[in-house]
Amino acid sequence: MAEKRLEEGVFINNHHAAPAPFSSCPVVRMEPTESPPESATAVAAVADNNATPDPAVSLSVSKSSSEPMDINDSTTEPMEINDFASGPAPEPQSQPEPQPRKKRRRRKKIFTDMISSTASRLRALRPHSKPSAAGDLDDSISGHQRKRREVDIEALIAISVGFPVDSLTEEEIEANVVSQIGGTEQANYIIVRNHILSRWRSNVSVWLTKDHVLESIRAEHKSLVNSAYNFLLHHGYINFGVAPAIKEVKTKVFDEMPKGSVIVIGAGLSGVVAARQLIFLGFKVIVLEGRARPGGRVRTKKMSGTDESVVGAADLGGSVLTGINGNPLGVLARQLGFPLHKVRDICPLYLPNGRMVNSDVDSKVEVSFNKLLDRVCKLRQGIMEEIRSVDISLGTSLEAFRRVYKVAEEPLERMLLDWHLANLEYANATLMSNLSMAFWDQDDPYEMGGDHCFIPGGNERLIRALAEDLPIFYDRPVESVRYGSDGVMVYAGGQEYQSDMVLCTVPLGVLKKGAIEFVPDLPQRKKDAIERLGFGLLNKVAILFPYDFWGGEIDTFGHLTDDPNMRGEFFLFYSYSSVAGGPLLIALVAGEAAVKFEKMSPIESVNRVLEILKGIFSPKGIAVPDPLQAVCTRWGQDQFSYGSYSYVAIGASGDDYDILAENVADRVFFAGEATNRQYPATMHGAFLSGMREAAHIMRVARKSVAKMNNTINHESDDVNRLFENNPDLAFGVFSVLYDPQSTDMEANALLRVAVRSENSEVGDFIYLYGLIQKKQAIELSDLEEDVKRAKMLSERFRVRLVGRNGLCDAAESLISRIRLGKSAST
């Protein structure tokens, strides 16, 4: 997991600064390799390495005492650092010499051997024409090969999104997408599902309809299309996002059947995504957000000099789109027309004296570091059962192997090893001594492929688009959630909010802190998972300079220290010049240094960064200018996060992410990166968890309605039996029983209306009842259509239909007389 993490909450990194084992194996540097195409026409989402940032981007960020701290101690407003020195900024110096290229680790995933057998089933699904003559056999073979390639590509796209090769996901099984697990129907369903997913991904700016899909699937498989299409739509795999055509369709009523109401706690990425999807699915939704802005741990800060001649946009929280293939955030960027800047592979490392690390020594230590991870990997594979009961830290095991094999005993080599350890601490937002040796990288097999990218202008541009038009109430910190069989009550900002269900998307740090009271208390199983999982810390210093003095050909560079306890202090620098709109550097603080950093004064922190930069560039004859503005984050002190992102602590496992995602009493639901076992600590993990819970809430609501319908039907069986044999009137969905003791045309009669329940099978109805005069019943029967009858019933006759238990005393008396009359006639 070392190369895919959030910075202050939700993101990943894939360059020299991000070594991570795959499938629990060690890190190696590899040449960049091609990733599976997202579709034949949709792989051009990433702009070239020099993508031009949007100079006109305008960000409005609300100030709050809980927000990351700016450089001025006395105010949360950014301080213009021209105060450090007077006079005009010096002219740009000569740029540093070209640096040796450091290859960032990439994983080449090859799936074609695993999925090629699916092509043999292609003809069962796709329309095809017969060869026009015997001589067209070669064309037919060529066409079959082309279709086989199409199926392979579509399967690759499905895999990139997170679907297994030849089986169903748990969500698909729960949604009953096929009548039987395994067999031909499931195999054909998977091909249909992959085709639908691929077709929409080829043009994510339009709404894909079932009719469009049926153009390329044979008619006899319409039921599979319906099943796959509905699943993908409801679970947010297709037709999601903020493209105008998508938003236009989603503003229309999706389903006339009322679903209920949901309160979403938190307007972070998972919260706004879930709220948008829930509204589309037919729920009434409000969002309660404690901050004065949306985004949560995704925050972009606009920085500028005194006269605003130099500006820049700094991502103080989640910043990198990690793996663009299949990533829903990449889809949003395409829909909004945002260019993506690939994080480049060059990452030179510098010694404390400013000299560049010798490449041979660097390579030697990195190989040794990877071997240490490899030995830990092999150790845990051999004693996995023992580790489950007695876990130890990753740091302890690595240090033990380092001593045994005498790795990095020279001072220079030890500094390099410490840099790699700091990098792991950055990736996991905690000290090595806190990480579970057994499960720290349990999510690696699910990592999304493709380039890692920046969004010019900052990720808050995505947040603003997602939050647009949502009913978000800001400055509403939630204090209490009370839930029971009759619904949910949420107390926030001195007000009460009532709903059928609540979706809690607050960070794990807030749950650990106990900042929200749950009544009744959360189940012990969930509280134990909250306790076991870790929630770590990463901080940043963002500095805007008058010009780029470090060189525009790199996106990252590293700095070594001879103090092992402070190895994570400003160990990695991100250059945002290509994406921020101005000469911006961001220095990362990880591990133990991140904790100590929060106790340092902002002035001291910035001066320390400048000292390091001068140590690197001054020996090259390059002057480091005074900053125009600087911002220091304090995510550990933020009352709406209490940290940066989750990690697997000693004694925890991937199961704890699943437990955290479990709902409580079908009333309280949970989303956020710490509820996503496959993609924790990432922005796309937060996004996908919001979509997951929207679908989960819909399933629960449907089950609740179905249960209520069954109860209603059971309670009404005694009355329905009276209608079974020759009702006095029957027309359309209406049936009428007269009062056997009266011939008066104005006497009351019992009316029954059959209403088909949502997603019901043929003949599956619920029944509603009402009292109506005999002459009115006859008048209703004279109409031709049920719609007109229903309109006359409500608007003209003013009859209110109710369930069996809602009938009044007069209706009960009439039922008794009808029952008596039926008995007498038999």
Secondary structure, 3 states (H helix, E strand, C coil): CCCCCCCCCCCCCCCCCCCCCCCCCCCCCCCCCCCCCCCCCCCCCCCCCCCCCCCCCCCCCCCCCCCCCECCCCCCCCEEHHHHCCCCCCCCCCCCCCCCCCCCCCCCCCCHHHHHHHHHHHHHCCCCCCCCCHHHHHHHHHHHHHHHHHHHHHHHHHHHHCCCCCCCCHHHHHCCCCCCCCHHHHHHHHHHHHHHHHHHHCCCCCCCCHHHHHCCCCHHHHHHHHHHHHHHHHCCCCCCCCCHHHHHHHCCCCCCCCCCEEEEECCEHHHHHHHHHHHHCCCEEEEECCCCCCECCCCEEEEECCCCCCEEEEECCCCCEECCCCCHHHHHHHHHCCCCEECCCCCCEECCCCCECCHHHHHHHHHHHHHHHHHHHHHHHHCHHHHHHCCCEHHHHHHHHHHHCCCCCCHHHHHHHHHHHHHHHHHHCCCHHHEECCCCCCCHHHCCCCCEEECCCCCHHHHHHHHCCCCEECCCCEEEEEEECCEEEEEECCEEEEECEEEECCCHHHHHHCCCEEECCCCHHHHHHHHHCEECCCEEEEEECCCCCCCCCCCEEEECCCCHHHCCEEEEEEECCCCCCCCEEEEEECHHHHHHHCCCCHHHHHHHHHHHHHHHHHHHCCCCCCCCEEEECCHHHCCCCCCCCEECECCCCHHHHHHHHCCECCCEEECCHHHCCCCCCCHHHHHHHHHHHHHHHHHHHHHHHHHHHHHHHHHCHHHHHHHHCCCCEEECCEEEECCCCCCCCCCEEEEEEEEECCCCCCCCEEEEEEEEEHHHHHHHHCCCCHHHHHHHHHHHCCCCCECHHHCCHHHHHHHHHHHHHHHHHC
